[in-house]
Amino acid sequence: MTATEPVLLGGIRRLVTLTVDGAEVRVPEGATILDALHDMGGAPADTPTLCWAPNLTPINACRVCVVDVEGSRALVPSCARKVEDGMVVRTDTERVRHSRRMVLELLASSADLSQASADVQRWTAEYGVDAGRYGPPAPPSTDRDTRHAGHHHAPDGTTAETVAQPVKVDNDLYVRDYARCIMCYKCVKACGTDAQFTFAISAAGRGYDIRIATELNNPLPDSACVYCGNCIGVCPTGALKSVREHELRKAGDWDPEHETVTTTICSFCGVGCSLGTACAAWPDRQRDLALGPLGDPRASVHQGPVRVPARPEPAQRNALRSPPSAVAPPAVRWSPCARAGAGTAGRTPWPSRSRSSCG
């Protein structure tokens, strides 16, 4: 541990010993198998995860982190299974690799993973995922939001059923591209009890028709969303993203290699949440573009999620889209607590105390 890493104090717990791939490791009682794998480092620490995050409650949705525990009939999810003294764990057996490969193949055959994180792309290659063996993808659906729960149409057997559907662009800030959604529930947790306590989105439907939706399937501006961005920060596949990123990807200008993050502190309240302002500086452009605020998972104050939104007003976003000769106005923030219904009513803007390097 370095001097810059935060130290989070907690209750004293006894250590338990377990064996992972032939090596003994000691972790505090109550820790999960995945915690032990991360403490070990090396190959076990690279156990793939899709629905897990260090600051979210384990969800057990994706089942790609399964491991083989001696004495257990079935493979167990390492993100949720608590360690036990004397437990013997194997992370790289043929049974484990086969299960992980099948989960990744089923997900890749039903959802578009082309914009997933670099780790997901690496795991897809490492486990030899071949989603094409399920057949070509079925045509996009236009009625996923209105289907009767639990009633499925009979497949024709020649195509792979997918969650492909039109992109939802109903506001100036966020894009919901649920054709890439794998139902990991991380956005629901971040919007609900694990971070924001807004409950603007939840799971709707049953079986294969299950989906992420707002209350009564309303547009995002008419929902309880406060535009905090925590859902975007935890999405592993690019199903949720900012309008800016969506526009850049659509135009073929998205280049994460030239993206930098400037660390600052949110000035909305006295909590002092850390913010990383993502900026893109392309060599062939005359000025930078602000892509939006990001939560800092290393921050000891709030452990990642941004408690309140810090985002540009429409006038500033339009200025950022204007030609390089235009001068961007000072950063403006608004209070979700002052929000009075949908639209722009109740917004309370005020100048930011700090300017990003790409402002």
KOLZAMAR-266808 format. One record per residue (C-alpha): y, x, z; residue in one letter; residue number from 1. Coordinates in Angstrom, 1 decimal. Layout:
BEGIN
> Y | X | Z | a | NUM
...
//
This chain:
BEGIN
> 0.0 | 0.0 | 0.0 | m | 1
> 3.4 | 1.4 | -0.9 | t | 2
> 6.7 | 1.0 | 1.0 | a | 3
> 8.0 | -1.5 | -1.6 | t | 4
> 5.1 | -4.0 | -1.2 | e | 5
> 5.8 | -6.9 | 1.2 | p | 6
> 3.7 | -7.2 | 4.4 | v | 7
> 2.8 | -10.8 | 5.2 | l | 8
> 1.9 | -11.2 | 8.9 | l | 9
> -0.9 | -13.6 | 10.0 | g | 10
> -3.5 | -14.2 | 12.5 | g | 11
> -6.0 | -11.4 | 13.4 | i | 12
> -9.4 | -12.1 | 11.8 | r | 13
> -12.7 | -10.3 | 12.2 | r | 14
> -14.1 | -8.4 | 9.3 | l | 15
> -17.3 | -9.4 | 7.5 | v | 16
> -19.5 | -7.2 | 5.4 | t | 17
> -21.0 | -8.2 | 2.0 | l | 18
> -22.6 | -6.3 | -0.8 | t | 19
> -21.1 | -6.6 | -4.3 | v | 20
> -23.0 | -5.1 | -7.2 | d | 21
> -24.8 | -2.7 | -4.7 | g | 22
> -21.6 | -1.6 | -3.0 | a | 23
> -20.6 | -2.7 | 0.5 | e | 24
> -17.2 | -4.1 | 1.1 | v | 25
> -15.5 | -5.4 | 4.2 | r | 26
> -13.0 | -8.3 | 4.1 | v | 27
> -11.4 | -10.6 | 6.7 | p | 28
> -13.4 | -13.7 | 7.6 | e | 29
> -12.2 | -16.7 | 5.6 | g | 30
> -11.5 | -14.6 | 2.5 | a | 31
> -13.1 | -15.7 | -0.8 | t | 32
> -15.5 | -13.7 | -2.9 | i | 33
> -12.7 | -13.2 | -5.5 | l | 34
> -10.6 | -11.7 | -2.7 | d | 35
> -13.3 | -9.2 | -2.0 | a | 36
> -13.7 | -8.4 | -5.7 | l | 37
> -9.9 | -7.7 | -6.0 | h | 38
> -10.1 | -5.5 | -2.9 | d | 39
> -12.9 | -3.5 | -4.5 | m | 40
> -11.0 | -2.8 | -7.7 | g | 41
> -12.8 | -1.5 | -10.8 | g | 42
> -15.0 | -3.8 | -12.9 | a | 43
> -15.5 | -6.5 | -10.3 | p | 44
> -11.8 | -7.0 | -9.9 | a | 45
> -11.6 | -7.9 | -13.6 | d | 46
> -13.5 | -11.2 | -13.0 | t | 47
> -12.0 | -13.7 | -15.5 | p | 48
> -10.0 | -16.6 | -14.0 | t | 49
> -8.1 | -19.4 | -15.7 | l | 50
> -7.4 | -22.0 | -13.0 | c | 51
> -6.8 | -19.5 | -10.1 | w | 52
> -3.5 | -18.0 | -9.0 | a | 53
> -2.9 | -16.0 | -5.8 | p | 54
> -0.3 | -18.5 | -4.5 | n | 55
> -2.2 | -21.7 | -5.4 | l | 56
> -5.0 | -23.6 | -3.7 | t | 57
> -8.4 | -22.9 | -5.4 | p | 58
> -9.1 | -25.7 | -7.9 | i | 59
> -12.6 | -25.0 | -9.1 | n | 60
> -11.8 | -26.4 | -12.5 | a | 61
> -12.6 | -23.7 | -15.1 | c | 62
> -15.8 | -22.2 | -13.6 | r | 63
> -15.2 | -19.0 | -15.6 | v | 64
> -15.1 | -16.9 | -12.4 | c | 65
> -18.7 | -17.7 | -11.4 | v | 66
> -20.9 | -15.1 | -9.8 | v | 67
> -24.5 | -14.8 | -8.7 | d | 68
> -25.0 | -15.1 | -4.9 | v | 69
> -28.5 | -14.2 | -3.6 | e | 70
> -30.2 | -17.3 | -2.2 | g | 71
> -28.0 | -19.7 | -4.1 | s | 72
> -29.6 | -22.0 | -6.7 | r | 73
> -26.6 | -22.3 | -8.9 | a | 74
> -23.8 | -19.9 | -9.8 | l | 75
> -20.8 | -20.2 | -7.4 | v | 76
> -17.1 | -20.0 | -8.2 | p | 77
> -15.8 | -16.8 | -6.6 | s | 78
> -12.3 | -18.2 | -6.3 | c | 79
> -13.3 | -20.8 | -3.7 | a | 80
> -16.6 | -19.7 | -2.1 | r | 81
> -15.9 | -18.1 | 1.3 | k | 82
> -17.6 | -14.8 | 2.1 | v | 83
> -20.4 | -14.6 | 4.7 | e | 84
> -21.6 | -11.7 | 6.6 | d | 85
> -24.6 | -10.1 | 4.8 | g | 86
> -23.9 | -12.0 | 1.5 | m | 87
> -25.2 | -10.3 | -1.6 | v | 88
> -23.1 | -10.9 | -4.8 | v | 89
> -23.8 | -9.9 | -8.4 | r | 90
> -21.0 | -10.2 | -10.9 | t | 91
> -22.4 | -8.9 | -14.2 | d | 92
> -25.9 | -10.3 | -14.6 | t | 93
> -27.0 | -11.8 | -17.9 | e | 94
> -26.9 | -15.3 | -16.3 | r | 95
> -23.3 | -14.8 | -15.2 | v | 96
> -22.2 | -13.4 | -18.6 | r | 97
> -24.0 | -16.2 | -20.4 | h | 98
> -22.2 | -18.9 | -18.3 | s | 99
> -18.8 | -17.3 | -18.7 | r | 100
> -19.3 | -16.9 | -22.5 | r | 101
> -20.3 | -20.6 | -22.8 | m | 102
> -17.3 | -21.8 | -20.7 | v | 103
> -14.9 | -19.7 | -22.8 | l | 104
> -16.5 | -20.9 | -26.1 | e | 105
> -16.3 | -24.6 | -25.1 | l | 106
> -12.6 | -24.2 | -24.1 | l | 107
> -11.8 | -22.3 | -27.3 | a | 108
> -13.5 | -24.9 | -29.5 | s | 109
> -11.6 | -27.7 | -28.0 | s | 110
> -8.1 | -26.2 | -27.3 | a | 111
> -5.9 | -23.7 | -29.1 | d | 112
> -6.0 | -20.4 | -27.2 | l | 113
> -4.0 | -18.4 | -29.7 | s | 114
> -1.0 | -18.2 | -27.4 | q | 115
> -3.1 | -17.6 | -24.2 | a | 116
> -2.3 | -14.6 | -22.0 | s | 117
> -3.5 | -11.1 | -23.0 | a | 118
> -6.2 | -11.2 | -20.3 | d | 119
> -7.7 | -14.4 | -21.8 | v | 120
> -7.7 | -12.8 | -25.3 | q | 121
> -9.4 | -9.7 | -23.9 | r | 122
> -12.0 | -11.7 | -22.0 | w | 123
> -12.7 | -13.7 | -25.2 | t | 124
> -13.5 | -10.5 | -27.1 | a | 125
> -15.4 | -8.9 | -24.2 | e | 126
> -17.8 | -11.8 | -23.8 | y | 127
> -18.3 | -12.2 | -27.5 | g | 128
> -17.0 | -15.7 | -27.7 | v | 129
> -17.8 | -17.5 | -31.0 | d | 130
> -16.1 | -21.0 | -30.9 | a | 131
> -16.8 | -21.5 | -34.6 | g | 132
> -20.5 | -22.2 | -33.9 | r | 133
> -19.6 | -25.6 | -32.7 | y | 134
> -18.2 | -26.5 | -36.1 | g | 135
> -14.7 | -26.9 | -37.6 | p | 136
> -12.2 | -28.6 | -35.4 | p | 137
> -11.7 | -32.3 | -35.7 | a | 138
> -8.4 | -33.7 | -37.0 | p | 139
> -5.5 | -34.0 | -34.4 | p | 140
> -5.4 | -37.2 | -32.4 | s | 141
> -2.3 | -39.4 | -32.1 | t | 142
> -3.5 | -41.8 | -29.4 | d | 143
> -4.7 | -39.6 | -26.5 | r | 144
> -1.9 | -41.0 | -24.3 | d | 145
> -3.0 | -44.6 | -24.9 | t | 146
> -6.8 | -44.4 | -25.0 | r | 147
> -8.8 | -46.7 | -22.7 | h | 148
> -10.2 | -44.5 | -19.9 | a | 149
> -13.8 | -43.7 | -20.2 | g | 150
> -14.3 | -45.2 | -23.7 | h | 151
> -15.2 | -42.6 | -26.2 | h | 152
> -15.8 | -42.8 | -29.9 | h | 153
> -19.1 | -41.6 | -31.3 | a | 154
> -18.8 | -38.1 | -32.8 | p | 155
> -19.8 | -37.6 | -36.4 | d | 156
> -21.7 | -34.4 | -35.6 | g | 157
> -19.9 | -32.3 | -38.3 | t | 158
> -16.8 | -31.3 | -36.4 | t | 159
> -15.9 | -30.1 | -32.9 | a | 160
> -13.9 | -32.5 | -30.8 | e | 161
> -10.6 | -31.1 | -29.8 | t | 162
> -7.5 | -32.0 | -27.8 | v | 163
> -5.2 | -31.4 | -30.8 | a | 164
> -2.2 | -33.6 | -30.8 | q | 165
> 1.5 | -33.5 | -31.7 | p | 166
> 3.8 | -31.3 | -29.6 | v | 167
> 6.0 | -33.2 | -27.1 | k | 168
> 9.6 | -32.2 | -27.5 | v | 169
> 11.6 | -34.9 | -25.6 | d | 170
> 14.2 | -32.8 | -23.8 | n | 171
> 16.3 | -29.7 | -24.3 | d | 172
> 14.4 | -27.4 | -21.9 | l | 173
> 10.6 | -27.6 | -22.0 | y | 174
> 8.0 | -28.2 | -24.6 | v | 175
> 4.6 | -29.7 | -23.8 | r | 176
> 2.0 | -28.6 | -26.3 | d | 177
> -1.1 | -30.2 | -24.9 | y | 178
> -3.2 | -29.1 | -27.9 | a | 179
> -3.4 | -25.9 | -25.9 | r | 180
> -4.2 | -27.5 | -22.6 | c | 181
> -7.5 | -26.6 | -20.9 | i | 182
> -7.0 | -28.9 | -17.9 | m | 183
> -6.8 | -26.0 | -15.4 | c | 184
> -4.6 | -28.2 | -13.1 | y | 185
> -2.4 | -25.2 | -12.2 | k | 186
> 0.7 | -27.0 | -13.3 | c | 187
> -0.2 | -30.1 | -11.3 | v | 188
> -0.6 | -27.9 | -8.2 | k | 189
> 2.6 | -26.1 | -8.8 | a | 190
> 4.5 | -29.4 | -9.3 | c | 191
> 2.8 | -30.9 | -6.2 | g | 192
> 1.6 | -29.7 | -2.8 | t | 193
> 1.4 | -26.0 | -3.5 | d | 194
> 5.1 | -25.4 | -4.5 | a | 195
> 7.6 | -28.0 | -5.6 | q | 196
> 6.5 | -31.3 | -4.0 | f | 197
> 8.0 | -33.1 | -7.0 | t | 198
> 4.8 | -34.7 | -8.3 | f | 199
> 6.3 | -35.3 | -11.7 | a | 200
> 3.0 | -34.7 | -13.5 | i | 201
> -0.7 | -35.4 | -12.7 | s | 202
> -4.0 | -36.0 | -14.4 | a | 203
> -4.6 | -39.2 | -16.2 | a | 204
> -7.7 | -40.6 | -18.0 | g | 205
> -11.3 | -39.8 | -17.6 | r | 206
> -13.9 | -37.5 | -19.1 | g | 207
> -12.9 | -35.8 | -22.3 | y | 208
> -9.8 | -38.0 | -22.5 | d | 209
> -8.4 | -36.6 | -19.3 | i | 210
> -4.9 | -35.2 | -19.8 | r | 211
> -1.7 | -34.1 | -18.0 | i | 212
> 0.8 | -36.9 | -18.0 | a | 213
> 4.0 | -38.0 | -16.3 | t | 214
> 4.1 | -41.3 | -14.3 | e | 215
> 3.6 | -44.2 | -16.7 | l | 216
> 3.6 | -41.7 | -19.5 | n | 217
> 7.4 | -41.6 | -19.5 | n | 218
> 9.3 | -38.9 | -21.4 | p | 219
> 10.1 | -35.9 | -19.2 | l | 220
> 13.8 | -36.7 | -18.7 | p | 221
> 12.8 | -40.1 | -17.3 | d | 222
> 10.3 | -38.6 | -14.9 | s | 223
> 10.7 | -37.0 | -11.5 | a | 224
> 10.8 | -33.5 | -13.1 | c | 225
> 13.6 | -31.3 | -11.7 | v | 226
> 13.1 | -28.6 | -14.4 | y | 227
> 12.1 | -25.9 | -11.9 | c | 228
> 9.8 | -24.2 | -14.4 | g | 229
> 7.0 | -23.5 | -11.9 | n | 230
> 4.5 | -25.3 | -14.3 | c | 231
> 5.5 | -23.0 | -17.1 | i | 232
> 5.1 | -20.0 | -14.9 | g | 233
> 1.5 | -20.8 | -14.1 | v | 234
> 0.2 | -22.1 | -17.4 | c | 235
> -2.3 | -19.6 | -18.8 | p | 236
> -2.6 | -20.9 | -22.4 | t | 237
> 1.0 | -21.6 | -23.6 | g | 238
> 0.6 | -25.3 | -23.3 | a | 239
> 3.9 | -25.4 | -21.4 | l | 240
> 6.8 | -23.3 | -22.5 | k | 241
> 10.5 | -23.3 | -22.9 | s | 242
> 12.2 | -24.7 | -25.9 | v | 243
> 13.6 | -21.3 | -26.6 | r | 244
> 10.1 | -19.7 | -26.8 | e | 245
> 8.8 | -22.6 | -28.9 | h | 246
> 11.6 | -22.2 | -31.4 | e | 247
> 11.2 | -18.5 | -31.6 | l | 248
> 7.4 | -18.8 | -32.1 | r | 249
> 7.9 | -21.5 | -34.8 | k | 250
> 10.4 | -19.3 | -36.7 | a | 251
> 8.0 | -16.3 | -36.4 | g | 252
> 10.6 | -14.3 | -34.3 | d | 253
> 8.6 | -14.2 | -31.1 | w | 254
> 8.1 | -10.6 | -30.1 | d | 255
> 7.2 | -10.1 | -26.4 | p | 256
> 7.2 | -6.3 | -26.8 | e | 257
> 11.0 | -6.4 | -26.8 | h | 258
> 11.2 | -8.8 | -23.8 | e | 259
> 12.6 | -7.4 | -20.6 | t | 260
> 12.9 | -9.0 | -17.1 | v | 261
> 16.0 | -8.5 | -15.0 | t | 262
> 15.5 | -9.1 | -11.3 | t | 263
> 18.2 | -11.1 | -9.4 | t | 264
> 18.4 | -13.6 | -6.5 | i | 265
> 18.9 | -17.3 | -6.9 | c | 266
> 22.2 | -18.4 | -5.3 | s | 267
> 21.5 | -22.1 | -5.0 | f | 268
> 20.7 | -22.0 | -1.3 | c | 269
> 20.1 | -19.6 | 1.6 | g | 270
> 16.4 | -19.1 | 1.0 | v | 271
> 17.0 | -16.1 | -1.3 | g | 272
> 14.2 | -16.7 | -3.9 | c | 273
> 13.8 | -13.8 | -6.3 | s | 274
> 14.3 | -14.6 | -10.0 | l | 275
> 13.3 | -12.5 | -13.0 | g | 276
> 15.5 | -13.4 | -15.9 | t | 277
> 13.6 | -12.9 | -19.1 | a | 278
> 15.6 | -11.5 | -21.9 | c | 279
> 14.7 | -10.6 | -25.5 | a | 280
> 16.5 | -7.6 | -27.1 | a | 281
> 15.5 | -7.3 | -30.8 | w | 282
> 16.6 | -4.1 | -32.5 | p | 283
> 17.8 | -6.0 | -35.6 | d | 284
> 20.1 | -8.4 | -33.6 | r | 285
> 23.6 | -7.7 | -32.3 | q | 286
> 23.0 | -9.2 | -28.9 | r | 287
> 20.3 | -10.3 | -26.5 | d | 288
> 18.9 | -13.8 | -25.9 | l | 289
> 18.3 | -15.2 | -22.5 | a | 290
> 14.9 | -16.8 | -22.5 | l | 291
> 15.0 | -18.3 | -19.0 | g | 292
> 14.3 | -17.7 | -15.3 | p | 293
> 10.9 | -16.6 | -13.9 | l | 294
> 9.5 | -16.7 | -10.4 | g | 295
> 8.5 | -13.4 | -8.8 | d | 296
> 4.9 | -13.6 | -7.4 | p | 297
> 5.6 | -10.4 | -5.4 | r | 298
> 8.5 | -11.9 | -3.4 | a | 299
> 7.8 | -12.1 | 0.3 | s | 300
> 10.4 | -14.9 | 0.8 | v | 301
> 8.8 | -17.5 | -1.4 | h | 302
> 5.6 | -15.9 | -2.8 | q | 303
> 6.3 | -16.8 | -6.4 | g | 304
> 7.3 | -20.4 | -7.0 | p | 305
> 11.0 | -21.0 | -7.5 | v | 306
> 12.1 | -23.7 | -5.0 | r | 307
> 15.0 | -25.1 | -7.1 | v | 308
> 15.9 | -24.8 | -10.7 | p | 309
> 18.3 | -22.2 | -12.1 | a | 310
> 19.0 | -23.0 | -15.7 | r | 311
> 21.8 | -23.0 | -18.3 | p | 312
> 23.7 | -26.2 | -19.1 | e | 313
> 23.5 | -27.6 | -22.7 | p | 314
> 26.8 | -26.0 | -23.6 | a | 315
> 25.5 | -22.5 | -22.8 | q | 316
> 22.2 | -23.1 | -24.6 | r | 317
> 24.1 | -24.1 | -27.7 | n | 318
> 26.3 | -21.0 | -27.4 | a | 319
> 23.2 | -18.8 | -27.2 | l | 320
> 21.9 | -20.3 | -30.4 | r | 321
> 25.3 | -19.7 | -32.1 | s | 322
> 26.1 | -16.6 | -34.3 | p | 323
> 26.5 | -13.3 | -32.5 | p | 324
> 30.3 | -13.4 | -32.8 | s | 325
> 30.4 | -16.3 | -30.4 | a | 326
> 31.1 | -15.6 | -26.7 | v | 327
> 28.7 | -17.1 | -24.3 | a | 328
> 30.3 | -19.0 | -21.3 | p | 329
> 29.4 | -17.9 | -17.8 | p | 330
> 26.0 | -18.9 | -16.4 | a | 331
> 26.0 | -22.4 | -14.9 | v | 332
> 23.5 | -23.9 | -12.5 | r | 333
> 23.0 | -27.5 | -11.4 | w | 334
> 21.6 | -29.2 | -8.4 | s | 335
> 18.5 | -31.4 | -8.7 | p | 336
> 19.4 | -32.9 | -5.4 | c | 337
> 22.5 | -34.4 | -6.9 | a | 338
> 20.6 | -35.9 | -9.8 | r | 339
> 21.1 | -39.6 | -10.1 | a | 340
> 18.6 | -41.0 | -12.5 | g | 341
> 17.8 | -39.7 | -16.0 | a | 342
> 20.0 | -38.0 | -18.5 | g | 343
> 23.0 | -36.0 | -17.5 | t | 344
> 24.2 | -38.3 | -14.7 | a | 345
> 24.7 | -36.7 | -11.3 | g | 346
> 24.6 | -33.0 | -12.5 | r | 347
> 26.7 | -30.7 | -10.4 | t | 348
> 27.4 | -27.5 | -12.2 | p | 349
> 28.9 | -24.4 | -10.6 | w | 350
> 29.3 | -20.7 | -11.7 | p | 351
> 26.5 | -18.4 | -10.9 | s | 352
> 27.1 | -15.5 | -8.5 | r | 353
> 25.3 | -13.0 | -10.6 | s | 354
> 25.1 | -12.4 | -14.3 | r | 355
> 22.1 | -11.2 | -16.2 | s | 356
> 22.2 | -8.0 | -18.2 | s | 357
> 21.6 | -10.2 | -21.3 | c | 358
> 24.4 | -12.7 | -20.6 | g | 359
//
